Amino acid sequence: MKKAIGVTLLSCMMLLTACGEKETSSEPTTSQTEKKEEKATGQSEQAEKAVKEEKCDYDVPDGCAKVLGAFYNDDTSKDGLYKIDFNGFKLDIVPVLVDIKLSEEAQMDEKYNGQTEVKAVMIIMQAENTLEDDVDYNGGFTVVTDTGEQLSSDSGISSANEVVQTYFGKVKATGYDILPIEGDKLPKSFKLILDPPDKLVDGAYNGNEDLGGEKRIEFDKIETDLD
């Protein structure tokens, strides 16, 4: 399975790179520029030096992420993705276990509660609406680990995941969610429960019956020897 896991991690890098390109492709507004300047001014030289020296598998907005393992199951594809189809609204996901050295800004986030480093389940995903219809994806999901933790994503307007949006016809998007682990034990498997998207008709919710119900997926294996 190492070959597939290697492709999985490559897929992670490609998806995150695509996400980064999307973020940097637009011209910043004056307010965005001011925020970036304020953030840069607020960081100490020591913190900046530490960020530069830190070895990262992924440089994410929350900090520096090191991959500890990759989750998979017998249905994970040869290209390293788990593919989900909500009757035409499709998700390709890559679930990994990560250790994140948090940035100073992220440490102030309520979900990190002042911690400087966290271990977390990170779900990277690419969404594609193959339907002519408009689809609203709220992005809600829950992870239930073999260690007895239940972790839930932010959804709707509170979510920072780029795939959480309204898809006006055939649109693609890439994003990810980070779910911090609270206990000392690291999970070796987990169950993923995904809320379905909603189809829109004439701009109004049509319910999610047309796109199927929730999806429940068991990721019962983890590869930690990633060298």
Helices and strands as residue ranges (DSSP letters): H 2-25, H 30-42, H 45-53, E 58-60, E 63-72, E 82-86, E 89-102, H 104-107, E 117-129, E 134-137, E 141-145, E 150-152, G 156-158, E 165-167, E 172-180, E 190-194, E 198-201, E 204-205, G 209-211, E 215-219, E 221-223
